[in-house]
């Protein structure tokens, strides 16, 4: 029984490691591209902001499939729903202006951060998840600041773009740390 459980954790850790490397790479590229165009809210900027939570949806689907052997994916399904709603909300908010975009982005960051925090805590025995716990907590704080920034005199989207960079760093650290639990390590 212990060997089966250890094997399940090891297989899950390997899948999550690959996923976290991919998420880190995506977030770095997304931040660079989006920062270059975020000075003005237009169809391209809105599309880029919609893509980010959609990638979160895809990642949660992959994570849920990989994690079945090591735990319940219920929170990942919550994340899929929340990120799907955020993508739709951002698509609508894009025509309403920067404050609306920041509010939707902020609420999404808060809720997704809470989910990430709880998932990280439940996976702490797997190893390598302290960066996800920290990132989830930071996401809650960042989301609150984005929501508050929507009320500023001249709100900007560039600060919201910066949200992806710490997330990318934490995914990268978690992927490296999960290497110890992955098959063959």
N, C-alpha and C positions, 0 to 999 in steps of 0.2 A: 504494500500500500504506500509506504514512504517513497519507494522508487518510482511508482507511477506519479505521485504528487510532485516529486522533484523533477521528473521528466516533463510534466505539464508546465511547471514554472519555467524550466529551462527553455522549452519550446516557445512559450509565450514571451519570455525575455528576448529571445532571438528575433521574433517577429516585431516586438515593440522597438527593439534597437534599430532595425531597418526603417521602421515607420518614423521614429524620432529623428534619424538622420535626414530622411526625406522632408520632414516637416521643417527642420532647421534650414535646410537649403532653400525650400520654398519661401519661408518667411524672410530670409535675407534678400532674396531676389525681389520678392513682392515689395519689401520696404524700399529698396533702391528705385525700382520703377515707379512706385506710387508716390514717393517723395518728390520725384522729378515733375510730376503733373498735379500734385495736390494743392498747388497755389490757387487753382481755379476749380470750382465745382462744375463739371460738365459730364457728358455721357461716359467718357473714358474713365474719369475719376470715380464716378458712381459704380461703373462696372468693376473696377479694381477693388473697390470696397465690398461689393457683393461677392466677389470671388473668394475673398479671405474666409468668411464663415462657410462657404460652400466646400472649400478644401477641408475645413474643420469637420464638416459632415462626412466627407469621404474618409477622412482619417478615423473618425469615430466608428464608422462601419467596419473598416479594416481592423481596428482595435477590438471591437466587439467579437468579430469572427475569431481573431487570434486568442482572445482571452476566455473563451468559453470553458476551457479545461481548467483554468485557474481561478475562476470566480464568476459571480453574476454580472452580466453586462447591462443591468437595468439603468445605472447612471449614464452609461454610454448612450443608451437609447434616449434618455432625457437630453443629453447633449446634442444628439442628432435633431431632435425636435426644436430645441432652443436655437441652434445655429441655422436651421432651415427657416425658422421665423425671422431671425435676424437678417438673413439674406433677403427675404421678401420685404422686410421693413426698410432695409437700406435702399432697395430698388425704388420703393415709394418715396422715401425721404429725400432721395437725390433730386427730386423735382420741387422739394419744399425748402431747400437751402441748407447751409452748413449747420445751423443749430439743430435741425431735425436729424441730420446725419450723426452729429455728435451724441445726441440723446440716445438714438438707437444703438450706436456703437458702444456707448457707455453701459447701457442696460445689458447688452449682450456680453460685454467683458465681465460685468459683475456676476451674472448668472453662470456663464461658462467657467469663470474663475472658481466659483464655489464648487461646481461639479468637479473640476480638475483637482481642487484641493482635497475633496472627499475621496475621489478615486486614488489619488496619490497616497493618502493615509491608509486606505484599504490595501494598497499594494506595497506598503513599506517593507513587508517581510521578503518581498522579491528582491529587494536591493535596488539601488540606483534611482529611487523615486523621490528622494528629498528635494531635488531641483523642481520636480513637478508640484510638490506641496508648496514650496516657496513661490513658484510661478503662479499657482492658483491664488494664493493670498495677495500677491502683487497685482494680479489681474483685477481683483475686487477693488483694490485701492485705485488703480489706474482708471477703471471704469467709472468710479465715483468722480474722479477728476474730470473725465471727458464729459460726463453729464453736467457737472457744475460749469465747465467751460462753455457749454452751449449758451449760457446766460451772459457771457462776456459781451462787451460793446462790439468787438470785431472778432468773433470766433474764427479759428482756422483749423483746417484738417491735418496740417502737418504734424501736430502733436499726437494725433491719433495714429499716424503712420509709425511713429516711434514706438508704439506699443508692440510691434512685431519683433523688434530687435532683442529686447530682453527675453521674450518668448523663444526666439530662435536660439539664443545662448543657452537657456535652460534645457531646451530639447537636445541640444548638442551635448551638454554635460550629462544629461540622463542617458543618452545613447552610449556614450563612452563608459559610464558606470555600469550600464546593463551588460556590457561586454563580458563582465566577470560571470554573469549568470547564463549567458547564451551558450548554446551547444558548441562543444569543441573548445571551450575556454576553461 
